[in-house]
């Protein structure tokens, strides 16, 4: 920081890249009227969900060097032979010996700079990995999971273990799928949800993806002849709800469709149902205390999570549905 202030021209910019100490004296920055900026790790776009997850790019006239363009240019320079990093590479390990690479860093046995892990140049590309070969237990549902986020891993899967046959699990990230599949004893993991839907062994699909993917996964699962348990909300808007209703009504063989409104199984709810008579007028006052969620969380995104009211309370217009249909979905 001090050297940057000394070297920078009058009214210039000093850009901090990386986690460096930011303490500095006032003299150069004051006299030269310098501008101090902090750069995100990979460039503009980093930590921006619209950019990184939804692919909404910054106009090149507004931001020249975005996160993605930085990486593209670096790879282009390597491919053209205009950038030579050979002297930075101190060690190379085959993938099978990757543990030695990490031990070298952790134990600091010798000096190192760039460490490469060399992969097999001609791997067999597969969308699924066999983990176990547990026989299915007769009389138990045989389940496939689509999605395995925090709720699935912390709530659903621990409570379902021993109650269902875990057959296949599909997630967007292979590492999550493999880790969760091994932990809970699934027969295989995959990144292809189509494999779950086409598996004749699976008769019940649990959907625990982000909210915007629920409708498609529900419809595809019903059309594949599977029973469906989907975490709330069933849909993000009435149009999606209508599509699910049409699909469900058109099934030749009626499957089970259940939404994870877990409060219906709470002891207090069960006791209230025993005390209240069906024909009595009722007034219900509900206070929701679902805990704070960080402002940048995907739940708050109208397109992905639908917001807290849709995600937690699941308020959707039901004017197009009969009471029986509403109760069916709930």
C-alpha positions in Angstrom: 0.0 0.0 0.0 2.8 2.4 0.8 4.8 1.6 -2.3 1.6 1.9 -4.4 1.0 5.4 -3.1 4.6 6.4 -3.8 4.7 5.0 -7.4 1.2 6.2 -8.5 0.9 9.4 -10.5 -1.2 12.4 -9.4 -4.9 11.6 -9.4 -4.2 8.0 -10.2 -5.7 4.8 -8.9 -4.3 2.2 -6.5 -6.1 -1.2 -6.8 -5.9 -3.8 -4.1 -5.8 -7.3 -5.5 -6.0 -10.2 -2.9 -6.0 -10.2 0.9 -3.3 -7.7 1.6 -2.8 -5.5 4.7 -4.6 -2.2 4.0 -3.0 0.1 6.6 -1.1 3.1 5.1 -0.1 6.6 5.9 -2.0 9.5 4.6 0.7 11.6 2.9 0.8 10.3 -0.7 -2.9 9.5 -1.0 -3.8 13.0 0.3 -1.2 15.0 -1.7 -1.7 13.2 -5.0 -5.5 12.8 -4.5 -5.3 9.1 -5.2 -8.3 6.9 -5.7 -8.2 3.6 -3.8 -10.2 0.6 -5.1 -10.7 -3.0 -3.9 -10.8 -5.7 -6.6 -12.9 -8.9 -6.2 -11.0 -12.1 -6.5 -11.7 -12.9 -10.2 -12.9 -9.6 -11.5 -16.3 -7.9 -11.9 -19.1 -10.5 -11.7 -17.7 -12.3 -8.7 -20.3 -12.9 -6.0 -23.0 -11.6 -8.4 -25.7 -14.3 -8.7 -27.2 -12.8 -11.8 -23.8 -13.0 -13.5 -22.4 -16.3 -12.1 -25.5 -18.4 -11.8 -28.0 -16.9 -14.3 -25.4 -16.0 -17.0 -26.5 -12.3 -17.3 -23.3 -10.7 -18.7 -22.1 -7.1 -18.2 -22.0 -5.2 -21.5 -18.4 -5.1 -22.7 -18.6 -1.3 -23.1 -19.5 -1.0 -19.4 -17.1 -3.6 -18.0 -14.3 -4.7 -20.2 -12.6 -7.3 -18.0 -15.2 -9.4 -16.3 -14.6 -12.6 -14.3 -15.3 -14.8 -17.4 -13.4 -12.6 -19.9 -10.4 -12.6 -17.6 -10.2 -16.4 -17.6 -11.0 -16.6 -21.4 -8.2 -14.3 -22.2 -5.7 -16.1 -20.0 -6.5 -19.5 -21.6 -6.3 -17.9 -25.1 -2.8 -16.6 -24.3 -1.7 -20.0 -23.1 -3.1 -21.7 -26.2 -1.3 -19.2 -28.5 2.0 -19.7 -26.7 2.2 -16.1 -25.7 2.2 -16.9 -22.0 4.8 -19.3 -20.6 4.2 -20.4 -17.0 6.6 -23.4 -17.1 9.0 -21.8 -14.6 6.2 -21.4 -12.1 5.6 -25.1 -12.0 7.7 -26.8 -9.3 5.9 -30.1 -9.0 3.6 -32.4 -11.0 1.5 -35.3 -9.5 -0.7 -37.8 -11.1 -4.3 -37.8 -9.9 -3.8 -41.1 -8.1 -1.1 -39.4 -6.0 -2.9 -36.2 -5.3 -2.7 -36.8 -1.5 1.1 -36.4 -1.8 0.6 -33.0 -3.3 -1.5 -31.8 -0.5 0.8 -33.3 2.1 3.7 -31.4 0.4 1.9 -28.1 1.0 0.6 -28.9 4.5 3.9 -30.3 5.9 6.1 -27.8 4.0 8.8 -30.5 3.4 10.3 -28.6 0.6 10.0 -25.4 -1.4 7.2 -25.2 -4.0 5.3 -22.7 -6.2 2.9 -24.1 -8.8 1.7 -27.6 -8.2 -0.1 -29.4 -11.0 -2.3 -32.5 -10.6 -2.3 -34.4 -13.9 -5.6 -36.1 -15.0 -6.0 -39.1 -17.3 -5.9 -37.6 -20.8 -8.7 -40.0 -22.1 -11.2 -40.5 -19.2 -14.4 -42.4 -19.6 -17.1 -39.7 -19.3 -20.1 -40.9 -17.3 -23.1 -39.2 -15.8 -23.5 -41.7 -13.0 -21.4 -43.6 -10.5 -22.4 -46.9 -8.9 -21.8 -46.7 -5.1 -23.5 -49.8 -3.5 -25.6 -52.8 -4.5 -28.0 -53.1 -1.6 -31.0 -55.3 -2.4 -34.4 -53.6 -2.1 -36.4 -54.6 0.9 -40.0 -55.7 0.0 -42.8 -53.5 1.3 -40.6 -50.4 1.5 -40.8 -47.4 -0.9 -37.9 -47.3 -3.3 -36.7 -43.7 -3.5 -34.9 -41.5 -5.9 -33.8 -38.0 -4.8 -33.6 -35.0 -7.1 -31.6 -32.3 -5.2 -29.8 -32.7 -2.0 -29.3 -29.2 -0.4 -29.2 -28.3 3.3 -32.8 -29.2 4.0 -32.5 -32.6 2.4 -29.2 -33.5 4.0 -30.1 -32.2 7.5 -33.8 -33.0 7.7 -35.2 -35.4 5.1 -32.5 -37.9 4.6 -31.6 -38.6 8.3 -35.3 -39.2 9.0 -35.9 -41.4 6.0 -32.9 -43.6 6.6 -34.2 -47.1 7.3 -37.7 -46.3 6.1 -37.2 -46.4 2.4 -34.8 -48.1 -0.1 -32.3 -45.4 -1.3 -31.8 -46.2 -5.0 -30.5 -43.2 -6.8 -29.7 -39.5 -6.1 -29.2 -36.7 -8.6 -27.8 -33.3 -7.9 -26.4 -30.5 -10.1 -22.9 -31.0 -8.6 -21.2 -34.4 -8.9 -19.3 -34.0 -5.6 -22.5 -33.3 -3.7 -24.2 -36.3 -5.3 -21.3 -38.6 -4.6 -20.8 -37.5 -1.0 -24.5 -37.7 -0.1 -24.9 -41.0 -1.9 -22.1 -42.6 0.0 -23.2 -41.1 3.4 -26.8 -42.5 3.1 -26.2 -45.7 1.2 -27.7 -44.9 -2.2 -27.0 -47.5 -4.9 -25.8 -44.9 -7.4 -25.4 -41.1 -7.8 -25.8 -39.2 -11.0 -25.9 -35.7 -12.5 -28.7 -36.7 -14.9 -32.2 -36.5 -13.4 -33.5 -38.5 -16.4 -31.8 -41.6 -15.1 -33.8 -41.3 -11.9 -37.1 -40.9 -13.8 -36.2 -43.8 -16.1 -35.2 -46.2 -13.3 -37.9 -48.9 -13.0 -36.7 -49.7 -9.5 -37.7 -46.3 -8.2 -41.3 -45.8 -7.5 -41.1 -42.6 -5.4 -39.2 -39.4 -6.2 -38.3 -36.9 -3.5 -37.8 -33.4 -5.0 -35.6 -31.1 -2.8 -34.2 -28.6 -5.4 -34.5 -24.9 -5.5 -38.0 -23.6 -5.7 -38.0 -22.6 -9.4 -37.2 -26.2 -10.4 -40.1 -27.8 -8.5 -42.8 -27.6 -11.1 -40.8 -29.2 -13.9 -39.5 -31.9 -11.7 -43.0 -32.7 -10.4 -44.5 -32.9 -13.9 -41.7 -35.0 -15.2 -41.9 -37.4 -12.3 -45.6 -37.8 -12.5 -45.4 -38.4 -16.3 -42.8 -41.1 -15.5 -45.3 -42.9 -13.3 -43.6 -42.0 -10.0 -45.1 -41.1 -6.6 -43.9 -37.6 -5.7 -42.9 -35.9 -2.5 -41.9 -32.3 -3.2 -40.7 -29.8 -0.6 -42.7 -26.7 -0.4 -43.6 -24.7 -2.4 -45.3 -26.9 -4.9 -45.1 -24.0 -7.4 -44.1 -20.3 -7.6 -47.2 -18.9 -9.2 -50.8 -19.9 -10.2 -49.7 -20.7 -13.8 -47.3 -23.3 -12.6 -49.9 -24.7 -10.3 -52.3 -25.0 -13.1 -49.8 -26.9 -15.2 -49.3 -29.4 -12.4 -53.1 -29.7 -11.9 -53.6 -30.5 -15.6 -50.8 -33.1 -15.5 -52.2 -34.7 -12.4 -55.8 -34.7 -13.7 -54.6 -36.3 -17.0 -52.8 -39.3 -15.4 -54.1 -42.7 -16.5 -52.9 -44.2 -13.3 -53.3 -41.9 -10.3 -49.9 -41.5 -8.5 -49.5 -39.9 -5.1 -48.4 -36.3 -4.9 -47.5 -34.9 -1.6 -46.1 -31.5 -0.6 -43.8 -31.2 2.5 -45.9 -29.1 4.8 -44.3 -30.6 7.8 -46.4 -28.7 10.4 -49.4 -30.9 9.7 -47.5 -33.7 11.5 -46.7 -31.6 14.6 -48.2 -32.9 17.9 -50.0 -29.6 18.4 -51.6 -29.7 15.0 -52.7 -33.3 15.5 -54.3 -32.3 18.8 -56.1 -29.3 17.3 -57.5 -31.6 14.6 -58.9 -33.8 17.3 -60.5 -30.9 19.2 -62.1 -29.0 16.3 -65.3 -30.3 14.8 -65.4 -30.2 10.9 -68.6 -28.1 10.8 -67.6 -25.5 13.4 -66.6 -22.0 12.1 -62.9 -21.3 12.7 -60.6 -18.4 12.9 -56.9 -19.0 12.4 -54.2 -16.6 13.5 -50.7 -17.8 12.4 -47.4 -16.2 13.4 -44.5 -17.3 11.3 -41.0 -17.2 12.9 -38.9 -18.9 10.3 -35.5 -17.3 11.2 -33.4 -14.8 9.3 -32.0 -15.6 5.8 -29.1 -13.5 4.5 -30.3 -10.8 2.0 -28.2 -12.4 -0.9 -29.7 -15.9 -0.4 -31.4 -17.4 -3.4 -34.7 -17.7 -1.5 -35.1 -14.0 -1.9 -34.7 -14.1 -5.6 -38.2 -13.7 -7.2 -37.3 -16.0 -10.1 -35.4 -18.7 -8.1 -36.9 -18.8 -4.7 -40.0 -16.7 -5.0 -39.4 -14.8 -1.8 -40.0 -15.8 1.9 -43.8 -15.6 1.7 -44.0 -18.1 -1.2 -41.2 -20.2 0.2 -42.5 -20.5 3.8 -46.2 -19.7 3.8 -46.9 -20.8 0.2 -49.6 -18.3 -0.5 -50.9 -18.7 -4.1 -54.2 -17.8 -5.7 -56.5 -20.8 -5.7 -59.4 -19.1 -7.5 -59.2 -21.6 -10.4 -59.3 -24.7 -8.2 -62.0 -26.4 -6.2 -61.6 -26.9 -2.5 -61.0 -30.6 -3.1 -58.2 -29.9 -5.5 -56.6 -27.4 -3.1 -56.7 -30.0 -0.3 -55.3 -32.6 -2.6 -52.2 -30.6 -3.3 -51.8 -29.8 0.4 
